[in-house]
Amino acid sequence: MFGSIGFSEIMVLFVIALLIFGPRKLPEIARSVGQAMREFKKAGEEVSRSLEEPVEDLRQRIQQTIDFDEERQWRY
């Protein structure tokens, strides 16, 4: 999930954050970071979905054209 960051590095970052922000602010910060990550993931899925729909439509049109050409070829 965190790439090349190991458990010990995460613990060091957690301790530093605890010292800087204190135990009362840390849950609020973690909650807001979680919400930001969730929104970023949702936006990424929307972008990929908006790109996939036109591509799928184009694939269907190409397949219909190929099917139509094959039907015309067999009739002659």
N, C-alpha and C positions, 0 to 999 in steps of 0.2 A: 504494500500500500504506500509506503513512504520511500520506495526506491532503495537507495543504498544506505539509508539511515538505519542503524541498528537500535536494539533495545536500550543499550547504555546511553547512546546519544539522545534518544527521546527522553530518558530519565533526567539527563543533565539539563535539557531544555525545559523540562517541567519544573525542576528545582529553581532554575534561573527565573522563570516566569512567576513562580510562587514568591520568590524574594522581591521581584520588581513590583508586582501588582498586588500581592497580599492574598490571603485565603478568601476574603470576601468578594473581591473583584474577579477572581479566576473563573468561577462558574459562569458568570455573566459573559466573560470574554469567550469562553469555550462554547457557550450557547450561540453567540453571534457568529463565531467562526463556522460552527456547524450549519447554521442557517445560510450563510454565504456560500458554503460549499454545495449545499443542496440546491440553491437557486442557480449556481453556476452549472451544475450537472443538468438541471432541468432546461436551461437555456441551450446547452450543447445538444441535448436530445431534440429540442425543437428545431434547431438549425439543421441537424442531420436529417430529420423527418422532412423538412421543407425542401431539402436537396434531393431526397430520394423520390418524392412524389413526381416531379417532372421527368426524372430519369425512367421511372416505371411506366409513365404514360407514353414516353417515347418508345420504350421497348415494345409495348403493346401495339402501337401504331406500326412499327417496323414488322412485327410478327404478322399483323393483319395484312400488310402489303405483301409479304412473302407468301402467305396462305392464298391470297387472291391471285397472285401471279402463278402459283402452282396449279390452282384450279383452272385457270384459263389455258395453261399449257396442256393439261390433260384432255381438255375438251376438243382440241384441234386434232 
